[in-house]
Amino acid sequence: MIGLATIGAIAAVLLVGVVVVIRKPDDARRVLRWSALAITVLVAAVLTPFTVDDSGAAAAYLLGVPVVAALLPVLAQRLGRPSLVVDLTAALIVVGWGLLLGLGIGGAFLPAAALLIASAVNTRAPRPSTTA
């Protein structure tokens, strides 16, 4: 189950990366943030039965921390405060939590952190005007 979730997350991250590179959306950071949240939520949903069987009530925070961390950049954007710091903080939390739980369910959350890092890196300067 964990392997399936990890492979699915990796495939989804690669798909999002290819789409962003090929389509070049105007707001790539928004696409990356929402995709990271969606992948994190899906991974948590897939791992919920396994985690509840294994850890009981602790599953709420074992799966909840990465979901809340991935939600932070989306909320910051909705509040009109998209920030490099929020993206990097969320990525750091997801990576840290993923490494902390690395021998169990944590590795499945690491691919979504790559999208949050890409969102932070994707701070482009405005395109120069071609008209004089």
C-alpha positions in Angstrom: 0.0 0.0 0.0 2.8 2.4 0.9 4.7 1.6 -2.3 1.6 2.2 -4.4 1.0 5.6 -2.8 4.6 6.5 -3.3 4.7 5.5 -6.9 1.4 7.2 -7.6 2.7 10.4 -6.0 5.9 10.3 -8.0 3.9 9.8 -11.2 1.6 12.6 -10.4 4.5 15.0 -9.6 6.2 14.1 -12.9 2.9 14.7 -14.8 2.4 18.1 -13.2 6.0 19.0 -13.9 5.7 18.0 -17.6 2.4 20.0 -17.9 4.0 23.1 -16.3 7.0 22.9 -18.5 5.1 22.3 -21.7 2.1 24.5 -21.2 3.9 27.3 -19.3 0.8 28.7 -17.4 0.8 32.3 -16.5 0.5 31.5 -12.8 2.7 28.4 -12.5 3.1 28.9 -8.8 -0.6 28.5 -8.3 -0.7 25.3 -10.3 2.3 23.9 -8.4 0.8 24.8 -5.0 -2.7 23.3 -5.8 -1.1 20.2 -7.3 1.0 19.7 -4.2 -2.0 20.0 -2.0 -4.1 17.6 -4.1 -1.3 15.0 -4.2 -0.7 15.3 -0.5 -4.5 14.8 0.2 -4.7 11.9 -2.1 -1.6 10.2 -0.5 -3.1 10.7 2.9 -6.4 9.3 1.8 -4.8 6.2 0.3 -2.7 5.7 3.4 -5.5 6.3 5.9 -6.7 2.6 6.2 -3.2 1.3 6.6 -2.2 4.0 9.1 -5.4 3.6 11.2 -4.8 -0.1 11.4 -1.2 0.4 12.4 -1.3 3.5 14.6 -5.0 4.0 15.6 -5.8 7.5 16.7 -2.3 8.7 16.0 -3.2 8.5 12.3 -4.8 11.9 12.6 -1.6 13.7 13.1 0.6 11.3 11.2 -1.3 12.1 8.1 -2.6 15.5 9.1 0.7 17.3 9.5 1.7 17.1 5.8 -1.8 18.0 4.6 -1.9 21.1 6.8 1.7 22.0 5.6 0.7 21.7 2.0 -2.4 23.8 2.7 -0.4 26.7 4.0 0.8 28.0 0.6 -2.7 27.7 -0.9 -4.2 29.7 2.0 -1.4 32.3 1.8 -2.2 32.7 -1.9 -5.9 33.0 -1.2 -5.2 35.7 1.3 -3.2 37.6 -1.3 0.1 37.0 0.4 2.0 34.5 -1.8 5.4 34.3 -0.4 8.6 32.4 -1.0 8.9 31.9 2.7 5.6 30.2 2.9 6.4 27.8 0.1 9.8 26.9 1.6 8.4 26.5 5.1 5.7 24.2 3.8 8.3 22.2 1.8 10.6 22.0 4.8 7.7 20.7 7.1 6.7 18.1 4.5 10.3 16.9 4.0 11.0 16.9 7.7 7.9 15.0 8.5 8.5 12.6 5.6 12.0 11.9 6.8 10.8 11.5 10.4 8.4 8.8 9.2 10.7 7.7 6.4 10.7 4.0 7.2 6.9 4.0 7.2 4.5 6.2 5.5 6.7 9.3 5.2 8.3 8.6 1.9 5.0 8.8 0.1 4.7 12.5 1.1 8.2 13.5 -0.2 7.3 13.9 -3.9 4.7 16.6 -3.1 7.4 18.6 -1.4 9.2 18.8 -4.7 6.3 20.7 -6.1 6.4 23.1 -3.2 10.1 23.7 -3.7 9.5 24.2 -7.5 6.8 26.8 -6.5 9.4 28.6 -4.4 12.0 28.5 -7.2 9.5 29.6 -9.8 9.6 33.3 -8.8 10.1 34.7 -12.3 10.7 38.3 -13.1 7.9 39.9 -15.2 8.3 39.3 -18.9 9.9 42.2 -20.7 7.6 44.0 -23.1 8.4 43.5 -26.8 6.8 46.8 -27.8 8.6 50.1 -27.6 
